[in-house]
Amino acid sequence: MEGNEPFDATWQQAELGQPMSFQRRFEQDFLPWIAKYDSVYHYGGTAAEAKAAWEARRTALHDHPITIGSLTIGPNQLDNATLQGMYNADLGWRSLASVLAALEHWGTATPAERQLVEKTFTNYLSPGFAADFFPVTCNDTPWNHDLNYWLRQSATDTKKYPLVGARELAYAATCASWPKSDAPHVKVTGKGLPPTLMLNSVHDPATYYEGALEAHKALNGSRLVTVTGGGDHGQYQNSNACVDSVVDAYLLKGRIPAHDMTCPSKPLPTPTG
């Protein structure tokens, strides 16, 4: 099992935890990384300076959105592009950093930079994703159907976790309007199952590590492989030899570690070009 959620929790509880975990990934992992390469991206030499630059750009986009054809880039679009980049360092960080750098000199951005910005900000959740996501998320477990509650909750989370706090309302509002679910509560114990292998990184933004620990505790006989020092959402076949060897042994040969174990995260990406 990879990307674990606590079995005795609800999707509402999972949603309420994500503003914290995405903010943690952004502030503790990405911002120090982009600051390390200030000579490349010119976004500040410390994490604090990089965060200030991002917040200043967000404010600027609120006051003066950027228009590319039919595309308008405002603070909401900046939030979405940033959080999408948090899922995987190799796939997201270099392009996100290049986009952030380009926005800082938009008047003199090159055609290649403008093309990357346009591509990044038109990449959003598809209707197909929503059609799969919401019937499961809204129907499997109970939700608070008081929209005023979600207005208050998202306002509080936006102040504390600005990257994803407001997005929480968009997702929760859908489920708040969904018919109340009569799905039964199932207590998961792992009884009768062979030993289950579980895998999670400590800074996974989407399925945060705290939830994985709860799921591991509830699933009797499970083994948890913790990827330390990283936060990619999805670790298997993600160029981490330690992870791949453990999972391959489990899937192909039925071997499971005798105890919980850790794997170091793979090296962070370096700028290219």
C-alpha positions in Angstrom: 0.0 0.0 0.0 1.4 3.4 -1.0 0.0 6.8 -0.1 -1.8 5.7 3.0 -4.9 7.2 4.7 -6.0 6.2 8.2 -8.7 3.5 7.9 -10.9 4.8 10.8 -10.9 8.4 9.5 -13.2 10.1 7.0 -12.3 11.8 3.7 -13.3 15.0 5.5 -10.5 14.5 8.0 -8.1 13.7 5.2 -9.1 17.0 3.5 -8.6 19.0 6.7 -5.0 17.7 7.0 -3.8 18.6 3.6 -3.4 22.4 4.0 -0.8 21.6 6.7 1.0 18.9 4.7 1.2 20.9 1.4 2.4 24.0 3.3 5.0 21.8 5.0 6.3 20.4 1.7 6.4 23.9 0.2 8.1 25.7 3.1 10.4 22.9 4.4 11.5 21.3 1.1 10.8 23.4 -2.0 11.7 26.9 -0.7 15.1 25.8 0.7 15.8 24.1 -2.6 15.0 27.1 -4.8 17.0 29.3 -2.5 20.0 27.0 -2.8 20.0 27.8 -6.6 19.5 31.5 -6.3 22.2 32.0 -8.9 20.0 30.2 -11.4 16.4 31.3 -10.4 17.1 34.6 -8.6 14.3 34.0 -6.2 16.2 34.7 -2.9 19.1 33.2 -1.2 17.2 31.9 1.8 13.9 30.1 2.3 12.5 33.2 4.0 13.5 35.4 1.0 12.0 32.9 -1.5 8.8 32.8 0.5 8.6 36.6 0.6 9.1 36.7 -3.2 6.3 34.1 -3.7 4.0 36.1 -1.5 4.8 39.3 -3.2 4.2 37.8 -6.6 0.8 36.4 -5.4 -0.2 39.9 -4.3 1.0 41.4 -7.5 -1.1 38.9 -9.5 -4.1 39.8 -7.5 -3.7 43.5 -8.3 -2.4 43.0 -11.9 -3.2 39.5 -13.4 -1.2 38.4 -16.4 -3.2 37.6 -19.5 -1.9 35.2 -22.2 -4.6 34.9 -24.9 -7.7 33.5 -23.1 -5.6 32.5 -20.1 -5.7 34.8 -17.0 -3.0 34.1 -14.3 -4.0 35.4 -10.9 -3.3 34.3 -7.3 -5.6 31.2 -7.6 -3.7 30.0 -10.6 -0.4 30.6 -8.8 -1.6 28.5 -5.9 -2.6 25.7 -8.1 0.6 25.6 -10.1 2.6 25.6 -6.9 0.7 22.9 -5.2 0.8 20.7 -8.3 4.6 21.1 -8.2 4.8 19.7 -4.7 3.8 16.2 -5.7 7.1 15.2 -7.2 10.4 17.0 -7.0 11.9 15.6 -10.2 8.8 16.2 -12.3 7.8 19.5 -10.8 10.4 21.6 -9.1 12.6 22.7 -11.9 9.7 23.7 -14.1 7.9 25.5 -11.3 11.1 27.3 -10.3 11.6 28.4 -13.9 8.0 29.6 -14.1 8.4 31.6 -10.9 11.6 33.1 -12.2 9.9 34.1 -15.5 7.0 35.8 -13.7 9.6 38.1 -12.0 10.8 39.5 -15.3 7.7 38.9 -17.4 8.2 42.0 -19.5 11.5 40.5 -20.8 10.6 36.8 -20.7 11.8 34.8 -23.6 9.4 32.9 -25.9 10.5 29.6 -24.3 9.7 31.0 -20.9 6.3 32.3 -22.0 5.5 28.9 -23.5 6.4 27.1 -20.2 4.3 29.5 -18.2 1.3 29.0 -20.5 1.7 25.2 -20.4 2.0 25.2 -16.6 -1.0 27.4 -15.9 -3.3 25.5 -18.3 -2.5 22.2 -16.6 -5.4 21.7 -14.2 -7.6 18.9 -12.9 -9.6 17.3 -15.8 -13.3 16.7 -15.8 -12.5 13.0 -15.8 -10.6 13.3 -12.6 -13.4 15.2 -10.9 -15.9 12.6 -12.1 -13.9 9.8 -10.4 -12.8 11.8 -7.4 -15.9 13.3 -6.0 -18.3 10.3 -6.1 -15.8 8.4 -3.9 -14.7 11.3 -1.7 -18.1 12.6 -1.1 -20.0 9.3 -0.8 -17.7 6.9 1.0 -17.7 8.6 4.4 -19.8 11.3 6.1 -19.2 15.0 5.6 -20.3 18.1 7.4 -23.0 19.6 5.2 -23.0 23.0 6.8 -21.4 25.3 4.2 -21.0 28.0 6.8 -18.7 25.7 8.7 -16.5 25.3 5.6 -16.4 29.0 5.0 -15.1 29.5 8.5 -12.7 26.6 8.3 -11.2 27.5 5.0 -10.8 31.2 6.2 -8.9 29.9 9.2 -6.7 27.5 7.2 -6.0 30.1 4.5 -4.4 32.4 7.1 -2.3 29.6 8.6 -1.7 27.5 5.4 -2.2 30.0 2.5 -1.1 27.6 -0.2 -4.0 25.2 0.0 -6.3 26.6 2.7 -8.7 28.3 0.2 -8.6 25.2 -2.1 -10.1 23.2 0.8 -13.3 25.2 0.4 -13.7 24.3 -3.3 -13.4 20.6 -2.6 -15.4 20.6 0.6 -18.2 22.7 -0.9 -18.9 20.0 -3.4 -19.1 17.3 -0.8 -21.2 19.6 1.5 -23.8 19.7 -1.3 -23.7 15.9 -1.9 -26.5 13.8 -0.7 -25.8 12.3 2.7 -24.1 8.9 2.4 -25.5 5.7 3.9 -22.3 3.8 3.2 -21.5 1.5 6.2 -18.5 2.1 8.4 -16.1 -0.7 8.0 -13.5 -1.3 10.8 -10.2 -2.4 9.2 -8.0 -4.6 11.3 -6.0 -6.7 8.9 -7.3 -9.9 10.5 -6.9 -12.8 8.2 -4.6 -10.9 5.8 -1.0 -11.9 5.1 1.6 -9.3 6.2 0.9 -6.0 4.3 3.7 -3.8 3.1 3.1 0.0 3.5 5.1 2.8 2.0 5.1 6.5 2.7 7.5 9.5 2.6 7.7 11.8 5.6 6.6 14.9 3.7 4.1 13.5 1.3 1.8 16.5 0.7 -1.3 14.5 -0.4 -1.3 11.5 1.9 0.6 12.8 4.8 2.8 10.7 7.0 0.7 11.2 10.2 -2.1 9.4 8.5 0.1 6.6 7.3 1.3 6.0 10.9 -2.4 5.7 12.0 -3.1 3.3 9.2 -0.1 1.2 10.0 -1.0 1.0 13.7 -4.5 -0.2 12.7 -3.4 -2.9 10.2 -2.2 -5.8 12.3 1.0 -7.4 11.0 1.8 -4.6 8.5 5.3 -3.3 7.9 5.9 0.4 7.2 8.7 1.5 4.9 9.4 5.2 5.7 11.2 7.3 3.1 13.1 9.8 5.2 14.2 13.3 4.1 11.8 13.5 1.1 8.2 14.1 0.2 7.3 12.8 -3.2 3.8 11.5 -3.5 4.5 8.1 -4.9 7.9 6.4 -4.1 7.8 3.1 -5.9 9.5 3.1 -9.3 10.5 6.7 -8.6 14.3 6.1 -9.0 14.8 5.1 -5.3 16.8 1.9 -5.4 16.2 1.1 -1.7 12.4 1.4 -2.1 12.3 -0.5 -5.3 14.3 -3.4 -3.9 12.0 -3.8 -0.9 8.8 -3.5 -2.9 10.0 -5.8 -5.7 10.9 -8.5 -3.2 7.5 -8.3 -1.7 5.6 -8.3 -5.0 7.7 -10.9 -6.9 8.9 -13.2 -4.1 6.5 -12.6 -1.2 9.3 -11.4 1.1 8.5 -8.7 3.6 10.9 -7.0 6.0 11.0 -8.5 9.5 10.4 -5.0 11.0 9.5 -1.5 9.9 12.4 0.1 8.1 13.5 3.3 6.5 14.9 4.2 3.1 16.7 7.5 2.4 15.1 9.7 -0.2 16.8 10.0 -3.5 18.9 13.1 -4.2 16.9 16.3 -5.0 17.0 17.6 -8.6 19.6 20.1 -9.8 18.9 22.8 -12.4 19.4 21.9 -16.0 20.4 24.0 -19.0 
